[in-house]
Amino acid sequence: MILNRIICFAIGYAFGCISIAYFYAKSKGIDIKSEGSGNAGATNTLRVLGKKSGALVFAGDILKAVLACLISALIFGGTPLYTGASQIWMLYAAIGAVVGHCFPFYLSFSGGKGVSSLFGALLIVDWRLALGCFCFFIIIVALTKLVSLGSILAAVLYLIVWTVIGLAGGLWIGPEYFAESCVILFVIVVIVAIRHRGNIKRLLSGTENRLNLK
């Protein structure tokens, strides 16, 4: 069982390491690591290359995490998808995808901030909660123009809602895996927060960059 978890994490990391932003920008003759915030993610791509490019990178980051989780669940959980231990395998792939996205080995372990890949992973783990948190993210960004704030709050909200609904018995995951799933999600939120530590400092000082779609 421990080996299964390690394999799922490795699958997630392998997919997460595919830096869509980096390779897409390279195809345009741009080193995304040297432009804008220097972050190899969808938000920086949006700022440097525009809305279409940002949307493509965002979709790619979602897809790679979805595939990692789906493959892990099908290998170890079988079908139907949301039965047995399939969701715990997806969560290990999810944390692997986030770690791979944030710390790809070939970019000196400095990639994106993990939010788009996290959304993709959580979308397949429990699409109901993921869509609800995405709507919350959109509202926060629309009101504040602060992508970092929306990202951090949405990740925290997912953990809170998952825990509350799980305690009430409303999740698909088996009760024997519930506590473990909460630990995994907490670790993911911590990783996202660490990757946003610069943003958090700027948010507290009131100097964080605001999104300008114009």
N, C-alpha and C positions, 0 to 999 in steps of 0.2 A: 504493500500500500504506500509506503514511503517512496519507493521507486516510482510509482505512478505519479505521485506529486512532483517529484523531481523532473520527470519526463515532460509533464504538462507545463511546468515552469520553463523548461528548456525550449519547448515548442513556442511558447509565448515570447520568450526572449528572442528567438530566431526571427520571428515575424516582426517583433517590435523594433529590431535593429535595422529594418529596412527604412531608411530615412527618406520618406517621400519628398519632403521639403528640400533636402540637400540635393538629391538626384534630379528633381524637377528643375531647380534653380540652375544646376550645372548644365542641363540641356539648353538653358537660355543664356549660357555663358556667364552666369553669376555665381559667386560663392556666397551662399546665404549666411554662412558663418561670419562673413566680413561685412555684412550689410545690416542696417537697422539695429535691432537689439542684439544681433549675433546669434539669435536663437533659431534652431532648425525645426521650426514648427509652423502650423497653419497661420497663426496670428502675424508672425513676422513676415511670412510669405505674402499675406494680404497687404501689409504695409509697404513692402518692397516691390512686389510685382502686380498688385491689384486684386480686385475682388474675384475675378474668374480663377486666377492662379490660387488664391487663398482657398476658394471653395473646392478646387480639385485636390489640393493637398489635404484639406480637412476630410474629404470623402475617402481618400486613399488611406489616411491614418485610421479611420473608422474601419474600413474594410479589412486591413491587415489584422486588427485585433479580433474582429468577428471571425475571420478564418481560423486564427489560432485557437480561439475558444471552441469553435464548432468542431475542428479536427480533434482536439483533446477530448471533447465530450463523446464523439462518435467512436473514438478508439477505446476509451475506458468505460463509458457509460452506456453505449449502445443506443437503441431506440425503443420507445419514443424518447425524445430529447430530454424532457423535463421529468424524468423518473429516476429513482435510485440515487446514485451519487454523482450524476452527470454535472450538476451545478458546482459541486466542489472542485471537480476537474477543470471546469471553465474558469473558476475563480483563481486557481493556480496559474492557468494560462493567462488570465487577465493581469495578475501581478507581474508575470514574466514579460508580457507585452508592454506594460508601463515602464518597467525597468529597462527593457531593450530600447524603447523610444527615448527615454531620458538619458540613458548611458550606453550608446552604441560603441562597441569596442574600437571600431575603425575611425571614429571621430574623436579620439582621445577621451572617450566616455563623457562626451558633452553633446547632447542632442536637443530634443524639444523638452517641453514641460509636462508631457504625458496626458494632457486633458482630452484631446481628441481621441487618442487610443483608448483611454479610460472609458470615454463615452461609448465607443464601439464595443468594448468588452462588456460593459454593463448593459448595453442594449440587448445583447443576446442572453446574458445571465438572467435578467428580468426586465423585459422591454417596458412593462408598465411603469416601474419606478424610474427607469432611465428617461422615458419620454416626459414624465412629470417633472423630473429634475432639469431636463433640457428646457422646458417651458419656463421654469423658475430662472434658469440662467439667462434666457432671452429677455425676460422682464427686468432683471437686474442690470444687464448691459444696456437695454433700451433706456432705462431711467438714469443710469450713471455714466454710460460710455466707458465703463471700466471692465475690460474683459477679464483681467486677473481676479478682480473681486467676485465677478459672477462665477468664474471657474472654481475658486476655492469654496465659496458658499454652496455651490451645487454639489461638489464632492462630499462636503460635510453633511449636507441634507440627505444625500443618498444613504450614507452610513446610518444616520439617525432614523430615517424612515424604515430602512431594512431591519434595524434592531427592534423598533417598535412593532412593526407588522409581524416580525418573526416571533416575538414574545407572545403575540396574540394568535399565533398559529396560522398566519395568512400567507406564508411563503411556500414556494414549490419545493424548496430544498428540504431534505429529510431532517427531522429534529436532532438526529445524532451528529449532524454536521453543522448545526446552527452556530454554536459557540465558535467553532473553527472559522466559519465564514465571516463572523464579525471581526475576528482577529485579522484575517486577511484584508478585509476592507479598511480596517483601521490603519494597517501598515501602508496600504495604497494611499490613503488620505495624507498620511505623514510624508510619504515620498512627494506627493503633489505639493504639499506645503513647503517642503525643503526646496524644491525646484522653483518655488515662487517667493523664496525668502527676500530677494531683492525687491520684488513687487510689494511684498508686505511692508517692508521698510518705507517704500515710497508712498504707499497708501496711508500709513500712519503719519507721515510728514506732509501729506497733501500734495505730493509732487509726481504722482503716478501719471503716466501717459494715458490720455483718453483716446478712444477709437474715433476716427474721423473717416467715414465711408465716402466723403466727397473727394 
